[in-house]
Amino acid sequence: MEVSFENQYTKTEDFYSEYFKQVHLKNRLNIFFCIFYLINIIFNLLTVIFFEGDSKLLLILVVVFVFLCFIKVLVYKSETQSHYKRDLAFTGGEPLEIYLTVTESGLDYCVINYQTKTHFDFSQIKKVKKMENYIVVLLKSTYPFIFKKDSFTKGNPDEFLDFLKGEKVR
């Protein structure tokens, strides 16, 4: 079967850091939450300044906001470290070498330095997410296929997205 697209990269600690930063810190819901919460703090600050509102509420809002931001960053750092360490343990200390191929029959996921290969039909794709540096193909039954936009060795990200649309993938 002819390979239409190839994507090859190494899952380094920088890879996980960049990926989880986009997942945990730069997603739309998180950005919306931060903007909403900051607007709330500003309105409460204006209430305290101009209407002699309760400054204790403002202090609580600021402390909770800082705490939630701290937790978000802590989760991001923890996920980055745990996934990277899991991969190193899986391969005996070497970062995972990933080789993804796309044919007319589906997606193939290969871990080069562990010599595993798994095939998934297009019908198993639940959703495709475009990120700043990645195209993430979410499957119904397992973890995501992560295509690095700058690591296509055959085809390119735009052609790949068009191909998936032709396969009726959302």
Phi and psi in radians as a Rosetta constraint file:
Dihedral C 1 N 2 CA 2 C 2 CIRCULARHARMONIC -1.322 0.35
Dihedral N 2 CA 2 C 2 N 3 CIRCULARHARMONIC 2.354 0.35
Dihedral C 2 N 3 CA 3 C 3 CIRCULARHARMONIC -1.436 0.35
Dihedral N 3 CA 3 C 3 N 4 CIRCULARHARMONIC 2.172 0.35
Dihedral C 3 N 4 CA 4 C 4 CIRCULARHARMONIC -1.561 0.35
Dihedral N 4 CA 4 C 4 N 5 CIRCULARHARMONIC -0.620 0.35
Dihedral C 4 N 5 CA 5 C 5 CIRCULARHARMONIC -2.463 0.35
Dihedral N 5 CA 5 C 5 N 6 CIRCULARHARMONIC 2.512 0.35
Dihedral C 5 N 6 CA 6 C 6 CIRCULARHARMONIC -2.310 0.35
Dihedral N 6 CA 6 C 6 N 7 CIRCULARHARMONIC 2.509 0.35
Dihedral C 6 N 7 CA 7 C 7 CIRCULARHARMONIC -2.505 0.35
Dihedral N 7 CA 7 C 7 N 8 CIRCULARHARMONIC 2.195 0.35
Dihedral C 7 N 8 CA 8 C 8 CIRCULARHARMONIC -2.394 0.35
Dihedral N 8 CA 8 C 8 N 9 CIRCULARHARMONIC 2.317 0.35
Dihedral C 8 N 9 CA 9 C 9 CIRCULARHARMONIC -2.816 0.35
Dihedral N 9 CA 9 C 9 N 10 CIRCULARHARMONIC 2.996 0.35
Dihedral C 9 N 10 CA 10 C 10 CIRCULARHARMONIC -1.932 0.35
Dihedral N 10 CA 10 C 10 N 11 CIRCULARHARMONIC 2.332 0.35
Dihedral C 10 N 11 CA 11 C 11 CIRCULARHARMONIC -1.479 0.35
Dihedral N 11 CA 11 C 11 N 12 CIRCULARHARMONIC 1.477 0.35
Dihedral C 11 N 12 CA 12 C 12 CIRCULARHARMONIC -1.505 0.35
Dihedral N 12 CA 12 C 12 N 13 CIRCULARHARMONIC 3.058 0.35
Dihedral C 12 N 13 CA 13 C 13 CIRCULARHARMONIC -1.106 0.35
Dihedral N 13 CA 13 C 13 N 14 CIRCULARHARMONIC -0.629 0.35
Dihedral C 13 N 14 CA 14 C 14 CIRCULARHARMONIC -1.109 0.35
Dihedral N 14 CA 14 C 14 N 15 CIRCULARHARMONIC -0.656 0.35
Dihedral C 14 N 15 CA 15 C 15 CIRCULARHARMONIC -1.016 0.35
Dihedral N 15 CA 15 C 15 N 16 CIRCULARHARMONIC -0.897 0.35
Dihedral C 15 N 16 CA 16 C 16 CIRCULARHARMONIC -1.122 0.35
Dihedral N 16 CA 16 C 16 N 17 CIRCULARHARMONIC -0.698 0.35
Dihedral C 16 N 17 CA 17 C 17 CIRCULARHARMONIC -1.044 0.35
Dihedral N 17 CA 17 C 17 N 18 CIRCULARHARMONIC -0.822 0.35
Dihedral C 17 N 18 CA 18 C 18 CIRCULARHARMONIC -1.162 0.35
Dihedral N 18 CA 18 C 18 N 19 CIRCULARHARMONIC -0.760 0.35
Dihedral C 18 N 19 CA 19 C 19 CIRCULARHARMONIC -1.110 0.35
Dihedral N 19 CA 19 C 19 N 20 CIRCULARHARMONIC -0.874 0.35
Dihedral C 19 N 20 CA 20 C 20 CIRCULARHARMONIC -1.246 0.35
Dihedral N 20 CA 20 C 20 N 21 CIRCULARHARMONIC -0.444 0.35
Dihedral C 20 N 21 CA 21 C 21 CIRCULARHARMONIC -1.085 0.35
Dihedral N 21 CA 21 C 21 N 22 CIRCULARHARMONIC -0.743 0.35
Dihedral C 21 N 22 CA 22 C 22 CIRCULARHARMONIC -1.209 0.35
Dihedral N 22 CA 22 C 22 N 23 CIRCULARHARMONIC -0.656 0.35
Dihedral C 22 N 23 CA 23 C 23 CIRCULARHARMONIC -1.260 0.35
Dihedral N 23 CA 23 C 23 N 24 CIRCULARHARMONIC -0.804 0.35
Dihedral C 23 N 24 CA 24 C 24 CIRCULARHARMONIC -1.650 0.35
Dihedral N 24 CA 24 C 24 N 25 CIRCULARHARMONIC -0.552 0.35
Dihedral C 24 N 25 CA 25 C 25 CIRCULARHARMONIC -1.904 0.35
Dihedral N 25 CA 25 C 25 N 26 CIRCULARHARMONIC -0.477 0.35
Dihedral C 25 N 26 CA 26 C 26 CIRCULARHARMONIC -1.927 0.35
Dihedral N 26 CA 26 C 26 N 27 CIRCULARHARMONIC 0.225 0.35
Dihedral C 26 N 27 CA 27 C 27 CIRCULARHARMONIC -1.342 0.35
Dihedral N 27 CA 27 C 27 N 28 CIRCULARHARMONIC 2.755 0.35
Dihedral C 27 N 28 CA 28 C 28 CIRCULARHARMONIC -1.049 0.35
Dihedral N 28 CA 28 C 28 N 29 CIRCULARHARMONIC -0.741 0.35
Dihedral C 28 N 29 CA 29 C 29 CIRCULARHARMONIC -1.102 0.35
Dihedral N 29 CA 29 C 29 N 30 CIRCULARHARMONIC -0.739 0.35
Dihedral C 29 N 30 CA 30 C 30 CIRCULARHARMONIC -1.147 0.35
Dihedral N 30 CA 30 C 30 N 31 CIRCULARHARMONIC -0.737 0.35
Dihedral C 30 N 31 CA 31 C 31 CIRCULARHARMONIC -1.134 0.35
Dihedral N 31 CA 31 C 31 N 32 CIRCULARHARMONIC -0.757 0.35
Dihedral C 31 N 32 CA 32 C 32 CIRCULARHARMONIC -1.040 0.35
Dihedral N 32 CA 32 C 32 N 33 CIRCULARHARMONIC -0.804 0.35
Dihedral C 32 N 33 CA 33 C 33 CIRCULARHARMONIC -1.015 0.35
Dihedral N 33 CA 33 C 33 N 34 CIRCULARHARMONIC -0.822 0.35
Dihedral C 33 N 34 CA 34 C 34 CIRCULARHARMONIC -1.088 0.35
Dihedral N 34 CA 34 C 34 N 35 CIRCULARHARMONIC -0.783 0.35
Dihedral C 34 N 35 CA 35 C 35 CIRCULARHARMONIC -1.108 0.35
Dihedral N 35 CA 35 C 35 N 36 CIRCULARHARMONIC -0.806 0.35
Dihedral C 35 N 36 CA 36 C 36 CIRCULARHARMONIC -1.035 0.35
Dihedral N 36 CA 36 C 36 N 37 CIRCULARHARMONIC -0.798 0.35
Dihedral C 36 N 37 CA 37 C 37 CIRCULARHARMONIC -1.170 0.35
Dihedral N 37 CA 37 C 37 N 38 CIRCULARHARMONIC -0.701 0.35
Dihedral C 37 N 38 CA 38 C 38 CIRCULARHARMONIC -1.142 0.35
Dihedral N 38 CA 38 C 38 N 39 CIRCULARHARMONIC -0.677 0.35
Dihedral C 38 N 39 CA 39 C 39 CIRCULARHARMONIC -1.092 0.35
Dihedral N 39 CA 39 C 39 N 40 CIRCULARHARMONIC -0.722 0.35
Dihedral C 39 N 40 CA 40 C 40 CIRCULARHARMONIC -1.046 0.35
Dihedral N 40 CA 40 C 40 N 41 CIRCULARHARMONIC -0.768 0.35
Dihedral C 40 N 41 CA 41 C 41 CIRCULARHARMONIC -1.105 0.35
Dihedral N 41 CA 41 C 41 N 42 CIRCULARHARMONIC -0.748 0.35
Dihedral C 41 N 42 CA 42 C 42 CIRCULARHARMONIC -1.094 0.35
Dihedral N 42 CA 42 C 42 N 43 CIRCULARHARMONIC -0.790 0.35
Dihedral C 42 N 43 CA 43 C 43 CIRCULARHARMONIC -1.080 0.35
Dihedral N 43 CA 43 C 43 N 44 CIRCULARHARMONIC -0.700 0.35
Dihedral C 43 N 44 CA 44 C 44 CIRCULARHARMONIC -1.190 0.35
Dihedral N 44 CA 44 C 44 N 45 CIRCULARHARMONIC -0.630 0.35
Dihedral C 44 N 45 CA 45 C 45 CIRCULARHARMONIC -1.099 0.35
Dihedral N 45 CA 45 C 45 N 46 CIRCULARHARMONIC -0.780 0.35
Dihedral C 45 N 46 CA 46 C 46 CIRCULARHARMONIC -1.103 0.35
Dihedral N 46 CA 46 C 46 N 47 CIRCULARHARMONIC -0.653 0.35
Dihedral C 46 N 47 CA 47 C 47 CIRCULARHARMONIC -1.105 0.35
Dihedral N 47 CA 47 C 47 N 48 CIRCULARHARMONIC -0.730 0.35
Dihedral C 47 N 48 CA 48 C 48 CIRCULARHARMONIC -1.150 0.35
Dihedral N 48 CA 48 C 48 N 49 CIRCULARHARMONIC -0.752 0.35
Dihedral C 48 N 49 CA 49 C 49 CIRCULARHARMONIC -1.227 0.35
Dihedral N 49 CA 49 C 49 N 50 CIRCULARHARMONIC -0.864 0.35
Dihedral C 49 N 50 CA 50 C 50 CIRCULARHARMONIC -1.665 0.35
Dihedral N 50 CA 50 C 50 N 51 CIRCULARHARMONIC -0.424 0.35
Dihedral C 50 N 51 CA 51 C 51 CIRCULARHARMONIC -2.140 0.35
Dihedral N 51 CA 51 C 51 N 52 CIRCULARHARMONIC 0.230 0.35
Dihedral C 51 N 52 CA 52 C 52 CIRCULARHARMONIC 0.909 0.35
Dihedral N 52 CA 52 C 52 N 53 CIRCULARHARMONIC 0.847 0.35
Dihedral C 52 N 53 CA 53 C 53 CIRCULARHARMONIC -1.284 0.35
Dihedral N 53 CA 53 C 53 N 54 CIRCULARHARMONIC -3.121 0.35
Dihedral C 53 N 54 CA 54 C 54 CIRCULARHARMONIC -1.351 0.35
Dihedral N 54 CA 54 C 54 N 55 CIRCULARHARMONIC 1.928 0.35
Dihedral C 54 N 55 CA 55 C 55 CIRCULARHARMONIC -1.273 0.35
Dihedral N 55 CA 55 C 55 N 56 CIRCULARHARMONIC -0.352 0.35
Dihedral C 55 N 56 CA 56 C 56 CIRCULARHARMONIC -1.131 0.35
Dihedral N 56 CA 56 C 56 N 57 CIRCULARHARMONIC -0.696 0.35
Dihedral C 56 N 57 CA 57 C 57 CIRCULARHARMONIC -1.092 0.35
Dihedral N 57 CA 57 C 57 N 58 CIRCULARHARMONIC -0.740 0.35
Dihedral C 57 N 58 CA 58 C 58 CIRCULARHARMONIC -1.060 0.35
Dihedral N 58 CA 58 C 58 N 59 CIRCULARHARMONIC -0.787 0.35
Dihedral C 58 N 59 CA 59 C 59 CIRCULARHARMONIC -1.070 0.35
Dihedral N 59 CA 59 C 59 N 60 CIRCULARHARMONIC -0.753 0.35
Dihedral C 59 N 60 CA 60 C 60 CIRCULARHARMONIC -1.086 0.35
Dihedral N 60 CA 60 C 60 N 61 CIRCULARHARMONIC -0.774 0.35
Dihedral C 60 N 61 CA 61 C 61 CIRCULARHARMONIC -1.059 0.35
Dihedral N 61 CA 61 C 61 N 62 CIRCULARHARMONIC -0.756 0.35
Dihedral C 61 N 62 CA 62 C 62 CIRCULARHARMONIC -1.140 0.35
Dihedral N 62 CA 62 C 62 N 63 CIRCULARHARMONIC -0.783 0.35
Dihedral C 62 N 63 CA 63 C 63 CIRCULARHARMONIC -1.099 0.35
Dihedral N 63 CA 63 C 63 N 64 CIRCULARHARMONIC -0.769 0.35
Dihedral C 63 N 64 CA 64 C 64 CIRCULARHARMONIC -1.112 0.35
Dihedral N 64 CA 64 C 64 N 65 CIRCULARHARMONIC -0.732 0.35
Dihedral C 64 N 65 CA 65 C 65 CIRCULARHARMONIC -1.071 0.35
Dihedral N 65 CA 65 C 65 N 66 CIRCULARHARMONIC -0.820 0.35
Dihedral C 65 N 66 CA 66 C 66 CIRCULARHARMONIC -1.101 0.35
Dihedral N 66 CA 66 C 66 N 67 CIRCULARHARMONIC -0.731 0.35
Dihedral C 66 N 67 CA 67 C 67 CIRCULARHARMONIC -1.082 0.35
Dihedral N 67 CA 67 C 67 N 68 CIRCULARHARMONIC -0.804 0.35
Dihedral C 67 N 68 CA 68 C 68 CIRCULARHARMONIC -1.132 0.35
Dihedral N 68 CA 68 C 68 N 69 CIRCULARHARMONIC -0.670 0.35
Dihedral C 68 N 69 CA 69 C 69 CIRCULARHARMONIC -1.115 0.35
Dihedral N 69 CA 69 C 69 N 70 CIRCULARHARMONIC -0.728 0.35
Dihedral C 69 N 70 CA 70 C 70 CIRCULARHARMONIC -1.062 0.35
Dihedral N 70 CA 70 C 70 N 71 CIRCULARHARMONIC -0.775 0.35
Dihedral C 70 N 71 CA 71 C 71 CIRCULARHARMONIC -1.089 0.35
Dihedral N 71 CA 71 C 71 N 72 CIRCULARHARMONIC -0.749 0.35
Dihedral C 71 N 72 CA 72 C 72 CIRCULARHARMONIC -1.034 0.35
Dihedral N 72 CA 72 C 72 N 73 CIRCULARHARMONIC -0.799 0.35
Dihedral C 72 N 73 CA 73 C 73 CIRCULARHARMONIC -1.167 0.35
Dihedral N 73 CA 73 C 73 N 74 CIRCULARHARMONIC -0.687 0.35
Dihedral C 73 N 74 CA 74 C 74 CIRCULARHARMONIC -1.095 0.35
Dihedral N 74 CA 74 C 74 N 75 CIRCULARHARMONIC -0.755 0.35
Dihedral C 74 N 75 CA 75 C 75 CIRCULARHARMONIC -1.104 0.35
Dihedral N 75 CA 75 C 75 N 76 CIRCULARHARMONIC -0.761 0.35
Dihedral C 75 N 76 CA 76 C 76 CIRCULARHARMONIC -1.022 0.35
Dihedral N 76 CA 76 C 76 N 77 CIRCULARHARMONIC -0.848 0.35
Dihedral C 76 N 77 CA 77 C 77 CIRCULARHARMONIC -1.122 0.35
Dihedral N 77 CA 77 C 77 N 78 CIRCULARHARMONIC -0.733 0.35
Dihedral C 77 N 78 CA 78 C 78 CIRCULARHARMONIC -1.117 0.35
Dihedral N 78 CA 78 C 78 N 79 CIRCULARHARMONIC -0.786 0.35
Dihedral C 78 N 79 CA 79 C 79 CIRCULARHARMONIC -1.077 0.35
Dihedral N 79 CA 79 C 79 N 80 CIRCULARHARMONIC -0.765 0.35
Dihedral C 79 N 80 CA 80 C 80 CIRCULARHARMONIC -1.020 0.35
Dihedral N 80 CA 80 C 80 N 81 CIRCULARHARMONIC -0.890 0.35
Dihedral C 80 N 81 CA 81 C 81 CIRCULARHARMONIC -1.138 0.35
Dihedral N 81 CA 81 C 81 N 82 CIRCULARHARMONIC -0.786 0.35
Dihedral C 81 N 82 CA 82 C 82 CIRCULARHARMONIC -1.173 0.35
Dihedral N 82 CA 82 C 82 N 83 CIRCULARHARMONIC -0.696 0.35
Dihedral C 82 N 83 CA 83 C 83 CIRCULARHARMONIC -1.189 0.35
Dihedral N 83 CA 83 C 83 N 84 CIRCULARHARMONIC -0.721 0.35
Dihedral C 83 N 84 CA 84 C 84 CIRCULARHARMONIC -1.148 0.35
Dihedral N 84 CA 84 C 84 N 85 CIRCULARHARMONIC -0.787 0.35
Dihedral C 84 N 85 CA 85 C 85 CIRCULARHARMONIC -1.130 0.35
Dihedral N 85 CA 85 C 85 N 86 CIRCULARHARMONIC -0.640 0.35
Dihedral C 85 N 86 CA 86 C 86 CIRCULARHARMONIC -1.071 0.35
Dihedral N 86 CA 86 C 86 N 87 CIRCULARHARMONIC -0.762 0.35
Dihedral C 86 N 87 CA 87 C 87 CIRCULARHARMONIC -1.100 0.35
Dihedral N 87 CA 87 C 87 N 88 CIRCULARHARMONIC -0.755 0.35
Dihedral C 87 N 88 CA 88 C 88 CIRCULARHARMONIC -1.087 0.35
Dihedral N 88 CA 88 C 88 N 89 CIRCULARHARMONIC -0.701 0.35
Dihedral C 88 N 89 CA 89 C 89 CIRCULARHARMONIC -1.157 0.35
Dihedral N 89 CA 89 C 89 N 90 CIRCULARHARMONIC -0.631 0.35
Dihedral C 89 N 90 CA 90 C 90 CIRCULARHARMONIC -1.113 0.35
Dihedral N 90 CA 90 C 90 N 91 CIRCULARHARMONIC -0.632 0.35
Dihedral C 90 N 91 CA 91 C 91 CIRCULARHARMONIC -1.899 0.35
Dihedral N 91 CA 91 C 91 N 92 CIRCULARHARMONIC 0.162 0.35
Dihedral C 91 N 92 CA 92 C 92 CIRCULARHARMONIC 1.308 0.35
Dihedral N 92 CA 92 C 92 N 93 CIRCULARHARMONIC 0.569 0.35
Dihedral C 92 N 93 CA 93 C 93 CIRCULARHARMONIC 1.816 0.35
Dihedral N 93 CA 93 C 93 N 94 CIRCULARHARMONIC -0.093 0.35
Dihedral C 93 N 94 CA 94 C 94 CIRCULARHARMONIC -1.766 0.35
Dihedral N 94 CA 94 C 94 N 95 CIRCULARHARMONIC 2.456 0.35
Dihedral C 94 N 95 CA 95 C 95 CIRCULARHARMONIC -1.111 0.35
Dihedral N 95 CA 95 C 95 N 96 CIRCULARHARMONIC 2.588 0.35
Dihedral C 95 N 96 CA 96 C 96 CIRCULARHARMONIC -1.176 0.35
Dihedral N 96 CA 96 C 96 N 97 CIRCULARHARMONIC 2.336 0.35
Dihedral C 96 N 97 CA 97 C 97 CIRCULARHARMONIC -1.751 0.35
Dihedral N 97 CA 97 C 97 N 98 CIRCULARHARMONIC 2.004 0.35
Dihedral C 97 N 98 CA 98 C 98 CIRCULARHARMONIC -1.818 0.35
Dihedral N 98 CA 98 C 98 N 99 CIRCULARHARMONIC 2.375 0.35
Dihedral C 98 N 99 CA 99 C 99 CIRCULARHARMONIC -2.314 0.35
Dihedral N 99 CA 99 C 99 N 100 CIRCULARHARMONIC 1.952 0.35
Dihedral C 99 N 100 CA 100 C 100 CIRCULARHARMONIC -1.898 0.35
Dihedral N 100 CA 100 C 100 N 101 CIRCULARHARMONIC 2.340 0.35
Dihedral C 100 N 101 CA 101 C 101 CIRCULARHARMONIC -2.243 0.35
Dihedral N 101 CA 101 C 101 N 102 CIRCULARHARMONIC 2.659 0.35
Dihedral C 101 N 102 CA 102 C 102 CIRCULARHARMONIC -2.224 0.35
Dihedral N 102 CA 102 C 102 N 103 CIRCULARHARMONIC 2.212 0.35
Dihedral C 102 N 103 CA 103 C 103 CIRCULARHARMONIC -2.144 0.35
Dihedral N 103 CA 103 C 103 N 104 CIRCULARHARMONIC -3.096 0.35
Dihedral C 103 N 104 CA 104 C 104 CIRCULARHARMONIC -1.166 0.35
Dihedral N 104 CA 104 C 104 N 105 CIRCULARHARMONIC -0.345 0.35
Dihedral C 104 N 105 CA 105 C 105 CIRCULARHARMONIC -1.612 0.35
Dihedral N 105 CA 105 C 105 N 106 CIRCULARHARMONIC -0.219 0.35
Dihedral C 105 N 106 CA 106 C 106 CIRCULARHARMONIC 2.632 0.35
Dihedral N 106 CA 106 C 106 N 107 CIRCULARHARMONIC -2.737 0.35
Dihedral C 106 N 107 CA 107 C 107 CIRCULARHARMONIC -1.925 0.35
Dihedral N 107 CA 107 C 107 N 108 CIRCULARHARMONIC 2.427 0.35
Dihedral C 107 N 108 CA 108 C 108 CIRCULARHARMONIC -2.064 0.35
Dihedral N 108 CA 108 C 108 N 109 CIRCULARHARMONIC 2.282 0.35
Dihedral C 108 N 109 CA 109 C 109 CIRCULARHARMONIC -1.973 0.35
Dihedral N 109 CA 109 C 109 N 110 CIRCULARHARMONIC 2.119 0.35
Dihedral C 109 N 110 CA 110 C 110 CIRCULARHARMONIC -2.245 0.35
Dihedral N 110 CA 110 C 110 N 111 CIRCULARHARMONIC 2.250 0.35
Dihedral C 110 N 111 CA 111 C 111 CIRCULARHARMONIC -1.723 0.35
Dihedral N 111 CA 111 C 111 N 112 CIRCULARHARMONIC 1.837 0.35
Dihedral C 111 N 112 CA 112 C 112 CIRCULARHARMONIC -1.055 0.35
Dihedral N 112 CA 112 C 112 N 113 CIRCULARHARMONIC -0.863 0.35
Dihedral C 112 N 113 CA 113 C 113 CIRCULARHARMONIC -1.407 0.35
Dihedral N 113 CA 113 C 113 N 114 CIRCULARHARMONIC 0.087 0.35
Dihedral C 113 N 114 CA 114 C 114 CIRCULARHARMONIC -2.141 0.35
Dihedral N 114 CA 114 C 114 N 115 CIRCULARHARMONIC -0.049 0.35
Dihedral C 114 N 115 CA 115 C 115 CIRCULARHARMONIC 0.942 0.35
Dihedral N 115 CA 115 C 115 N 116 CIRCULARHARMONIC 0.857 0.35
Dihedral C 115 N 116 CA 116 C 116 CIRCULARHARMONIC -2.053 0.35
Dihedral N 116 CA 116 C 116 N 117 CIRCULARHARMONIC 2.588 0.35
Dihedral C 116 N 117 CA 117 C 117 CIRCULARHARMONIC -2.522 0.35
Dihedral N 117 CA 117 C 117 N 118 CIRCULARHARMONIC 2.304 0.35
Dihedral C 117 N 118 CA 118 C 118 CIRCULARHARMONIC -2.274 0.35
Dihedral N 118 CA 118 C 118 N 119 CIRCULARHARMONIC 2.447 0.35
Dihedral C 118 N 119 CA 119 C 119 CIRCULARHARMONIC -1.956 0.35
Dihedral N 119 CA 119 C 119 N 120 CIRCULARHARMONIC 2.423 0.35
Dihedral C 119 N 120 CA 120 C 120 CIRCULARHARMONIC -2.280 0.35
Dihedral N 120 CA 120 C 120 N 121 CIRCULARHARMONIC 2.331 0.35
Dihedral C 120 N 121 CA 121 C 121 CIRCULARHARMONIC -1.312 0.35
Dihedral N 121 CA 121 C 121 N 122 CIRCULARHARMONIC 2.739 0.35
Dihedral C 121 N 122 CA 122 C 122 CIRCULARHARMONIC -1.072 0.35
Dihedral N 122 CA 122 C 122 N 123 CIRCULARHARMONIC -0.476 0.35
Dihedral C 122 N 123 CA 123 C 123 CIRCULARHARMONIC -1.136 0.35
Dihedral N 123 CA 123 C 123 N 124 CIRCULARHARMONIC -0.302 0.35
Dihedral C 123 N 124 CA 124 C 124 CIRCULARHARMONIC -1.507 0.35
Dihedral N 124 CA 124 C 124 N 125 CIRCULARHARMONIC -0.086 0.35
Dihedral C 124 N 125 CA 125 C 125 CIRCULARHARMONIC -1.380 0.35
Dihedral N 125 CA 125 C 125 N 126 CIRCULARHARMONIC 2.206 0.35
Dihedral C 125 N 126 CA 126 C 126 CIRCULARHARMONIC -1.619 0.35
Dihedral N 126 CA 126 C 126 N 127 CIRCULARHARMONIC -0.704 0.35
Dihedral C 126 N 127 CA 127 C 127 CIRCULARHARMONIC -2.858 0.35
Dihedral N 127 CA 127 C 127 N 128 CIRCULARHARMONIC 2.667 0.35
Dihedral C 127 N 128 CA 128 C 128 CIRCULARHARMONIC -2.090 0.35
Dihedral N 128 CA 128 C 128 N 129 CIRCULARHARMONIC 2.226 0.35
Dihedral C 128 N 129 CA 129 C 129 CIRCULARHARMONIC -2.004 0.35
Dihedral N 129 CA 129 C 129 N 130 CIRCULARHARMONIC 2.275 0.35
Dihedral C 129 N 130 CA 130 C 130 CIRCULARHARMONIC -1.659 0.35
Dihedral N 130 CA 130 C 130 N 131 CIRCULARHARMONIC 2.230 0.35
Dihedral C 130 N 131 CA 131 C 131 CIRCULARHARMONIC -2.079 0.35
Dihedral N 131 CA 131 C 131 N 132 CIRCULARHARMONIC 3.083 0.35
Dihedral C 131 N 132 CA 132 C 132 CIRCULARHARMONIC -0.955 0.35
Dihedral N 132 CA 132 C 132 N 133 CIRCULARHARMONIC -0.845 0.35
Dihedral C 132 N 133 CA 133 C 133 CIRCULARHARMONIC -2.085 0.35
Dihedral N 133 CA 133 C 133 N 134 CIRCULARHARMONIC 0.064 0.35
Dihedral C 133 N 134 CA 134 C 134 CIRCULARHARMONIC -2.385 0.35
Dihedral N 134 CA 134 C 134 N 135 CIRCULARHARMONIC 2.749 0.35
Dihedral C 134 N 135 CA 135 C 135 CIRCULARHARMONIC -2.082 0.35
Dihedral N 135 CA 135 C 135 N 136 CIRCULARHARMONIC 2.085 0.35
Dihedral C 135 N 136 CA 136 C 136 CIRCULARHARMONIC -1.880 0.35
Dihedral N 136 CA 136 C 136 N 137 CIRCULARHARMONIC 2.102 0.35
Dihedral C 136 N 137 CA 137 C 137 CIRCULARHARMONIC -1.785 0.35
Dihedral N 137 CA 137 C 137 N 138 CIRCULARHARMONIC 1.903 0.35
Dihedral C 137 N 138 CA 138 C 138 CIRCULARHARMONIC -1.543 0.35
Dihedral N 138 CA 138 C 138 N 139 CIRCULARHARMONIC 2.243 0.35
Dihedral C 138 N 139 CA 139 C 139 CIRCULARHARMONIC -1.762 0.35
Dihedral N 139 CA 139 C 139 N 140 CIRCULARHARMONIC 2.775 0.35
Dihedral C 139 N 140 CA 140 C 140 CIRCULARHARMONIC -1.189 0.35
Dihedral N 140 CA 140 C 140 N 141 CIRCULARHARMONIC -0.513 0.35
Dihedral C 140 N 141 CA 141 C 141 CIRCULARHARMONIC -2.040 0.35
Dihedral N 141 CA 141 C 141 N 142 CIRCULARHARMONIC -0.152 0.35
Dihedral C 141 N 142 CA 142 C 142 CIRCULARHARMONIC -2.580 0.35
Dihedral N 142 CA 142 C 142 N 143 CIRCULARHARMONIC -2.995 0.35
Dihedral C 142 N 143 CA 143 C 143 CIRCULARHARMONIC -1.211 0.35
Dihedral N 143 CA 143 C 143 N 144 CIRCULARHARMONIC 2.951 0.35
Dihedral C 143 N 144 CA 144 C 144 CIRCULARHARMONIC -1.349 0.35
Dihedral N 144 CA 144 C 144 N 145 CIRCULARHARMONIC 2.646 0.35
Dihedral C 144 N 145 CA 145 C 145 CIRCULARHARMONIC -1.499 0.35
Dihedral N 145 CA 145 C 145 N 146 CIRCULARHARMONIC 2.174 0.35
Dihedral C 145 N 146 CA 146 C 146 CIRCULARHARMONIC -1.953 0.35
Dihedral N 146 CA 146 C 146 N 147 CIRCULARHARMONIC 2.005 0.35
Dihedral C 146 N 147 CA 147 C 147 CIRCULARHARMONIC -1.748 0.35
Dihedral N 147 CA 147 C 147 N 148 CIRCULARHARMONIC 2.099 0.35
Dihedral C 147 N 148 CA 148 C 148 CIRCULARHARMONIC -1.361 0.35
Dihedral N 148 CA 148 C 148 N 149 CIRCULARHARMONIC 2.243 0.35
Dihedral C 148 N 149 CA 149 C 149 CIRCULARHARMONIC -1.075 0.35
Dihedral N 149 CA 149 C 149 N 150 CIRCULARHARMONIC -0.575 0.35
Dihedral C 149 N 150 CA 150 C 150 CIRCULARHARMONIC -1.593 0.35
Dihedral N 150 CA 150 C 150 N 151 CIRCULARHARMONIC 0.149 0.35
Dihedral C 150 N 151 CA 151 C 151 CIRCULARHARMONIC -2.060 0.35
Dihedral N 151 CA 151 C 151 N 152 CIRCULARHARMONIC 0.358 0.35
Dihedral C 151 N 152 CA 152 C 152 CIRCULARHARMONIC -1.308 0.35
Dihedral N 152 CA 152 C 152 N 153 CIRCULARHARMONIC 2.143 0.35
Dihedral C 152 N 153 CA 153 C 153 CIRCULARHARMONIC -1.701 0.35
Dihedral N 153 CA 153 C 153 N 154 CIRCULARHARMONIC -0.252 0.35
Dihedral C 153 N 154 CA 154 C 154 CIRCULARHARMONIC -2.499 0.35
Dihedral N 154 CA 154 C 154 N 155 CIRCULARHARMONIC 2.211 0.35
Dihedral C 154 N 155 CA 155 C 155 CIRCULARHARMONIC 1.433 0.35
Dihedral N 155 CA 155 C 155 N 156 CIRCULARHARMONIC -3.073 0.35
Dihedral C 155 N 156 CA 156 C 156 CIRCULARHARMONIC -2.480 0.35
Dihedral N 156 CA 156 C 156 N 157 CIRCULARHARMONIC 2.937 0.35
Dihedral C 156 N 157 CA 157 C 157 CIRCULARHARMONIC -1.011 0.35
Dihedral N 157 CA 157 C 157 N 158 CIRCULARHARMONIC -0.738 0.35
Dihedral C 157 N 158 CA 158 C 158 CIRCULARHARMONIC -1.147 0.35
Dihedral N 158 CA 158 C 158 N 159 CIRCULARHARMONIC -0.762 0.35
Dihedral C 158 N 159 CA 159 C 159 CIRCULARHARMONIC -1.101 0.35
Dihedral N 159 CA 159 C 159 N 160 CIRCULARHARMONIC -0.672 0.35
Dihedral C 159 N 160 CA 160 C 160 CIRCULARHARMONIC -1.106 0.35
Dihedral N 160 CA 160 C 160 N 161 CIRCULARHARMONIC -0.788 0.35
Dihedral C 160 N 161 CA 161 C 161 CIRCULARHARMONIC -1.108 0.35
Dihedral N 161 CA 161 C 161 N 162 CIRCULARHARMONIC -0.715 0.35
Dihedral C 161 N 162 CA 162 C 162 CIRCULARHARMONIC -1.085 0.35
Dihedral N 162 CA 162 C 162 N 163 CIRCULARHARMONIC -0.708 0.35
Dihedral C 162 N 163 CA 163 C 163 CIRCULARHARMONIC -1.063 0.35
Dihedral N 163 CA 163 C 163 N 164 CIRCULARHARMONIC -0.791 0.35
Dihedral C 163 N 164 CA 164 C 164 CIRCULARHARMONIC -1.114 0.35
Dihedral N 164 CA 164 C 164 N 165 CIRCULARHARMONIC -0.652 0.35
Dihedral C 164 N 165 CA 165 C 165 CIRCULARHARMONIC -1.082 0.35
Dihedral N 165 CA 165 C 165 N 166 CIRCULARHARMONIC -0.672 0.35
Dihedral C 165 N 166 CA 166 C 166 CIRCULARHARMONIC -1.133 0.35
Dihedral N 166 CA 166 C 166 N 167 CIRCULARHARMONIC -0.453 0.35
Dihedral C 166 N 167 CA 167 C 167 CIRCULARHARMONIC -1.526 0.35
Dihedral N 167 CA 167 C 167 N 168 CIRCULARHARMONIC 0.168 0.35
Dihedral C 167 N 168 CA 168 C 168 CIRCULARHARMONIC 1.130 0.35
Dihedral N 168 CA 168 C 168 N 169 CIRCULARHARMONIC 0.590 0.35
Dihedral C 168 N 169 CA 169 C 169 CIRCULARHARMONIC -1.653 0.35
Dihedral N 169 CA 169 C 169 N 170 CIRCULARHARMONIC 2.334 0.35
